[in-house]
Amino acid sequence: VAKDLGLQLPALPDRGVRVVTEGRTQYFFLHGKTGHLVTAERIDREQLCESVEQCVLRCELVVEGEM
């Protein structure tokens, strides 16, 4: 993510970069040392989507300040 945004790793915390998902559970986070997007915990598709054929988790990457 850091590479895709053109930011250096030390700049991530300074820019307030964070991952936001719908609902209470945060499924993803941004690893501070690598800048990679990773899962925060194991994701159980059957529990999350039950009988829905196509399961989609939407998230947004928020960067504060100017790009």
BELFENDA-V139636 format. One record per backbone hydrogen bond with DSSP energy under -0.5 kcal/mol. CO is the residue of the C=O (numbers start at 1). NH is the residue of the N-H. E is the energy in kcal/mol with one decimal. If there is no record, write none. Layout:
BEGIN
CO & NH & E
CO & NH & E
END
This chain:
BEGIN
1 & 5 & -2.1
2 & 6 & -0.8
2 & 7 & -2.6
3 & 6 & -0.7
8 & 11 & -1.4
8 & 12 & -0.6
9 & 12 & -1.5
10 & 14 & -0.7
11 & 15 & -2.0
12 & 17 & -1.9
13 & 16 & -1.0
15 & 64 & -2.0
18 & 62 & -3.2
20 & 60 & -3.1
25 & 27 & -0.8
27 & 40 & -3.1
27 & 41 & -0.6
29 & 31 & -0.6
29 & 38 & -2.6
31 & 35 & -2.6
35 & 2 & -1.1
36 & 31 & -2.9
36 & 38 & -0.6
38 & 29 & -2.4
42 & 44 & -0.6
43 & 45 & -0.8
44 & 48 & -2.4
45 & 49 & -3.1
45 & 50 & -0.6
46 & 50 & -1.1
49 & 52 & -2.2
53 & 55 & -0.6
54 & 56 & -0.5
56 & 58 & -0.6
58 & 22 & -1.0
60 & 20 & -3.1
60 & 62 & -0.6
62 & 18 & -2.1
END
